[in-house]
């Protein structure tokens, strides 16, 4: 059964840890920072509703107005960041698509000693469409109003000069609000993981990992659980080039109306980073099987990402993001491929004013309707941010 009090439970978790930690140390009022940003941008979108049929594709220019409010605190033993964004999208031609979205994020770290600390993160989003390739992969097509919340609590411990460990609890829920698609469903996921590292040398660290997750769906008795066991290595090849590889087994159980279906698959996560001159490069590949958040199915997938950021000059920076994912829903045998790229340029005009230009392209191919359909989307954006 879906836990309807998850927002309350998440807030309680955050405040309990804030209160407990505040007994040990006092906040330094002088160390905090309040900030505000006003954003205005103009964007062209050639597929507002993310449709595949030519006669139902809506193209339009829109104005996006945004307000960000934030709070930052940095003390001797703790840091705290809280921020919130509100976005109003105003379409020139199709004003029926005007929408108001927002998010609130919190990031809190408390060091009990030099060798152990906790970190609490929470992110709440209210959206009509997924705004990242990772969020869009494996999710329903079209405009579907939903909200999501991700809570993450981790405890880090340096046991000795060579051994360290981290224990993590995560809770995430995905709530469908007003979609007319009866196949879209709300869900709640709990995840617990433990990782241990052994530093063999200054350049090489061996790691082990275990994860258990359980997903329940609103209005049904379906539950999907999974176990991941893996081992890997973290390797500094040079001072700038770093490699992290993890591989293992992925066990899954799906229970529908008391009937259990189990499966065994492989798990892999590989990441490499390199920094040279004014450029930072990160490449990652991941393969796993997990419960989908918006339908009662296991999603077996692999995805690859590449991210490049470059400081072109003192005031001008750029970034490039590439994404490709392939996945299959096990029960319905629906397959999905998503290819995306996002290019950004940011220019700092002054201490409080910066401009941004971006272009994004995505192409999703799915067999959901019994035939292969391709959804393409292109957006061009130019905007200005003023900070206070």
Secondary structure as GFF3:
##gff-version 3
##sequence-region A 1 388
A	DSSP	alpha_helix	6	22	.	.	.	ID=ss1
A	DSSP	three_ten_helix	29	31	.	.	.	ID=ss2
A	DSSP	beta_strand	32	45	.	.	.	ID=ss3
A	DSSP	three_ten_helix	54	56	.	.	.	ID=ss4
A	DSSP	beta_strand	60	74	.	.	.	ID=ss5
A	DSSP	beta_strand	78	91	.	.	.	ID=ss6
A	DSSP	three_ten_helix	95	97	.	.	.	ID=ss7
A	DSSP	beta_strand	99	111	.	.	.	ID=ss8
A	DSSP	beta_strand	116	127	.	.	.	ID=ss9
A	DSSP	alpha_helix	133	136	.	.	.	ID=ss10
A	DSSP	beta_strand	146	158	.	.	.	ID=ss11
A	DSSP	beta_strand	163	176	.	.	.	ID=ss12
A	DSSP	beta_strand	187	199	.	.	.	ID=ss13
A	DSSP	beta_strand	204	217	.	.	.	ID=ss14
A	DSSP	beta_strand	223	236	.	.	.	ID=ss15
A	DSSP	beta_strand	242	256	.	.	.	ID=ss16
A	DSSP	beta_strand	259	276	.	.	.	ID=ss17
A	DSSP	beta_strand	279	291	.	.	.	ID=ss18
A	DSSP	beta_strand	298	311	.	.	.	ID=ss19
A	DSSP	beta_strand	316	329	.	.	.	ID=ss20
A	DSSP	beta_strand	334	348	.	.	.	ID=ss21
A	DSSP	beta_strand	353	366	.	.	.	ID=ss22
A	DSSP	beta_strand	373	387	.	.	.	ID=ss23
###
